[in-house]
Amino acid sequence: MKLGEALLETGAITKTQLDSALKDQQSGRKKPLGELLIDAGVVTEEQLQIALAKKLGFPLIKLDVFPVEDEALLKVPATTATRLKILPILKRQQMLVVAMEDPWRYSALDELKFATQLKIVPVMAPPRSVEAAIYRQYVERSGPWQVPPETISAGNLLPDMEFGGNIKDLAKELDGDEEGDNTGNRQVQESDNALVRLVNSMILDAYQRGASDIHVECYPGKEKVRIRFRQDGSLVSYLELPASHRAALIARLKIMADLDISEKRKPQDGKINFAKFGPARIELRLASIPTANGLEDMVLRILASAKPVPLDHLGLAKHNVTGMHAIMERPYGLFLICGPTGSGKTTTLHSAISYINVPERKIWTAEDPVEITQPGLRQVQVQPKIGWTFATALRAFLRADPDVIMVGEMRDEETAHIGVEASLTGHLVLSTLHTNSAPESVTRLLDMGLDPFNFGDSLLGILAQRLVKKMCKECKVAEPASQEWIEQLLDDYCHQFAEDSPITRADIHQRWVDEYAEKGQFMRYTCKGCEECNHTGLKGRLGIHELLQNSRAVKRLIQKGARAEEIQAQALLDGMRTLKQDGIEKVLQGLTTLEEVRAATAG
């Protein structure tokens, strides 16, 4: 049935109006018939859509009254639904019914078919109704699919077009029926439109969720490719793809990172500048790891183009903020930040630098990679493959009239030696170490071969830190704490002191009463779990810290080559609080849980 006939049958137009529109179309006006009729005021968009639905055989539904199924919403992320302008409404076995204003838009249907691995059945919705319905279902309706309003607007960041000017839109229909090839060897092209869109959606979703890493895990045979995000320190499942798509997915990521797609036996490292492929300014560090059976895994670390967090907003305790300010205001010396990978060392380092980043100072940084940028810094990316190492960069900086030098990591004896020498010759040097605590950092550097007298003179302080999960603000409730629970916290806190320490349990308790009790009553905070925190009771992360400042007594111990336990005992007398002690005080404030603190400071 032709469109004109469908409009006549529904009574939307007369034969005279149709003939007039057809005459206009034939006289050189290249507009479609439907558009000519709307421009002439003969039909409305709604009438035209009813006729189109009749002509094309699509059911027409009203989304404001149609009962959308929960299972359907769970199959399509909110950002994907917004970008494609598609609302999933029903799921029946291996079939997903979706509503859209233009169900003949096959590129969107192909992408959804690829992402969900379901047969997609489109139905037609009235003009301008889909976007409003997406907002109602994904934002206003409660459930595991619910997202904040800004997520819906962010979904529009990815337009319905190719990503990257160098990638041709091959737009091939992906064969979702795996029955014809169960070996997992059927090759989907890495430039297939649906695959390109899927990879870009995956990266943007990870960025919007605040994930730090994307893990792409390939398994042998028919097993599916597993994609997981690391959010708040834990891995969460994101998507599974059929085995037939794993080679194309890995090849696509290698192409984006300018890696050799034919090399599968050796690990490779690269970087993806996502601004070339999508609208968000995101950089990703990619590592490919060869696994058994000739397969490869990929891990992508998200390096968002972030600004430094102000030093006062890092979650440091008041005494630690005061100590950090005192250290950073010194004209020369050595300041170190220590902790395991992923504990926020780089963030803290840049926050410290931002505190002293003024036009009067020349600040050089050597990093691997450059994750956070600041105006005024001269930032250098080291490249060990060509001999441009931290030690080489540090030597070069000393010839470039620096006031402050930041070295991403003191990995070896040479870098540590040059750093100490630079700090003794009138420069403020900042760096990081992979050690467990501030006192242990001292012994680690002395074990590297540093001269104890030079190191003792140059050191300003060492900050150790960990990240722990925060209690969810939405479901956090407070109740009066029992004396038994307070005694338990005191036991953990006082265990950090040496046996002969003059600091007493009563002193600690009195200080807690002064700082954390409400009219003499301590509160204990708990979270029952809610939709906001995915029913875990925890959302987001904060730091716990241990700041060792180099007092005269600590300096004497360093120069004598004292053990870490002796240095810690003296630092505690000077006012330092260990990682566990700082964590316990944040438990009293209702910021985190005792279980989180114990897990982060175990050993």
Secondary structure, 3 states (H helix, E strand, C coil): CCHHHHHHHHCCCCHHHHHHHHHHHHCCCCCCHHHHHHHCCCCCHHHHHHHHHHHHCCCECCCCCCCCCHHHHHHCCHHHHHHHCCEEEEEECCEEEEEECCCCCHHHHHHHHHHHCCEEEEEECCCCCHHHHHHHHHHHCCCCCCCCHHHHHHHHHCCCCCCCCCCCCCCCCCCCCHHHCCCCCCCCCCCCHHHHHHHHHHHHHHHHCCCCEEEEECCCCCCCEEEEEEECCEEEEEEEECHHHHHHHHHHHHHHCCCCCCCCCCCEEEEEEHHHCCCCCEEEEEEEEEEHHHEEEEEEEEEECECCCCHHHCCCCHHHHHHHHHHHCCCCEEEEEECCCCCCHHHHHHHHHHHHCCCCCCEEEEECCCCECCCCEEEEECEHHHCECHHHHHHHHHCCCCCEEEECCCCCHHHHHHHHHHHHCCCEEEEEECCCCHHHHHHHHHHCCCCHHHHHHHEEEEEEEEEEEEECCCCEEEEECCHHHHHHHHHHHHCCCCCCCCCCHHHHHHHHHHHHCECCECEEEEECCCCCCCCCCEEEEEEEEEEEECCHHHHHHHHHCCCHHHHHHHHHHCCCCCHHHHHHHHHHCCCCCHHHHHHHCCC
